[in-house]
Each structure stands twice: as structure tokens, then as C-alpha cells.
């Protein structure tokens, strides 16, 4: 029986090239699909991170500004360090009697009964501040200070937990005699704390506390007194992050905040207007 010689089996060059081309197309398609999926996830993560950072910073700024002394907000700094400064309120109460020009100066003030437990951080009082110069100026007849380290400065002492409505009038004894320039229309006296500043520096928003101001531009000096609040802020020089709108007879003071957050290809703009609810 004759046998036909067996033929060698294999792929032709054309078949091999065709398979390589098809596999290359499939590999490119799969790689592009994975890349787009990864990019979408990265973009969503960046967007979420920017949104969370912005919301935290704006919410903290809102809370601080809404507790600010009326008319204490001001802009400080320079082109590389743009700051919003304001003075927080520790407590406010109504006064019964304060020395006002043309009366004689004295070192005592009579206040209505008030809860005094939150005054541990306060060393100053304010009566009828109409602008930021009244708050940060010297010898302006608006701000007075007392020394909380002395046990006999306040009568009764400010460390007492509560002074209820049944208490007698409270006598506040100051370190020095003083004379306020004007009465508050609402007989309002504020215990105030050290100023706070929010500064935008090199794309990062910092919160400053317990600092001294620069003699050049009134911005905070000490780097160890700052805490980072938000990153990836890409405001240009022309895009001011803060704006202060002074109070009028028709409305309270306003602080406008505008931040452009940018990371990779994601960009979010936050514009917020904060009303200072307190009145002098």
C-alpha cells in the first residue's frame, strides 16, 4: 500500500502577521479602556478631595467670621500673602454704666449679670467699634484691657462658672483708668480674644492665631502660629481671595470669599458671602 508523504503543517507569514496585528489592536483597546477607567477614577478622587478640602476650609472660616467683633474684619498682607484678619468674641453682655467722655476717667465698669465661664481667653473689652481702625488702633477710646493674671482684677472673678439673672450687677475692674469715646446704642460690651488671620500663601490657606503683626503690612509674623486649612488654591494675583464690605444702616458687615481650587485637570471655584451677625 502506497502512502502519500505527509505535508508539514504550520502558519504562513501572512497568517502570522494578521494574528499579530489583531492582538496588537486588542491590546491597545484594552489598554485604552483601562487607562480611561483609571483616569476617570483619578479625576473623581481629585474632585472629591478638592470639594472636601474646600468645604472644610469654608465651613471653618464661616464659623470664625460669624463670631467676629463687629467691624473688626480687615485685609492685610501683600501680593504674596493675602490675609483676612478679624477679632473673635469671647462673650458679650449689656453694660449698665461705662465712663464716656466728657465724664471723668475711671477703672470700673458696671455690667448686667452674665455667664462668665467662657472668658478665660479674653483680656480685652470693646465698646462701640465702628471700623477696623477702632479695633486695631492704639488709645482710640474703644478697646480697653485688663490683666487676667491678677486675682483681684474682676469682681466677681471671671473664672466663676455662672452669674445668673438673680445676681447683683457685676463690677469689672480694669488695670488702668479709661474713658470710652461713645456709648453703644444698644449698651453692648464685648469681651474679645486675640485676633485671627486667614492667609493665602503659595496656594495654601493658613489659619493664624496668637501672633504679632508685621510692622510693614500688618500680616502675621510667626510661622509656628499657623495651621494649614486647604491646599491647591490657584487664585491669580488679580483674583482676590477676600473682600470686606463694611456695615451700613441697612445691613450688617459682609466678608466675601473667593477661591479657585485646582489639582491635575480638575478645577472647582468656591464663592461664599459671610454675614457678620453681631452689631456694635
HELIX and SHEET records of a PDB file:
HELIX    1   1 UNK A   13  UNK A   66  1                                  54    
HELIX    2   2 UNK A  119  UNK A  121  5                                   3    
HELIX    3   3 UNK A  132  UNK A  136  1                                   5    
HELIX    4   4 UNK A  223  UNK A  225  5                                   3    
SHEET    1   A 5 UNK A  74  UNK A  78  0                                        
SHEET    2   A 5 UNK A  81  UNK A  97 -1                                        
SHEET    3   A 5 UNK A 106  UNK A 111 -1                                        
SHEET    4   A 5 UNK A 170  UNK A 178 -1                                        
SHEET    5   A 5 UNK A 154  UNK A 155 -1                                        
SHEET    1   B 5 UNK A  74  UNK A  78  0                                        
SHEET    2   B 5 UNK A  81  UNK A  97 -1                                        
SHEET    3   B 5 UNK A 188  UNK A 201 -1                                        
SHEET    4   B 5 UNK A 124  UNK A 126 -1                                        
SHEET    5   B 5 UNK A 143  UNK A 145 -1                                        
SHEET    1   C 5 UNK A  74  UNK A  78  0                                        
SHEET    2   C 5 UNK A  81  UNK A  97 -1                                        
SHEET    3   C 5 UNK A 188  UNK A 201 -1                                        
SHEET    4   C 5 UNK A 204  UNK A 209 -1                                        
SHEET    5   C 5 UNK A 226  UNK A 230 -1                                        
SHEET    1   D 3 UNK A 242  UNK A 245  0                                        
SHEET    2   D 3 UNK A 254  UNK A 263 -1                                        
SHEET    3   D 3 UNK A 266  UNK A 275 -1                                        
END                                                                             
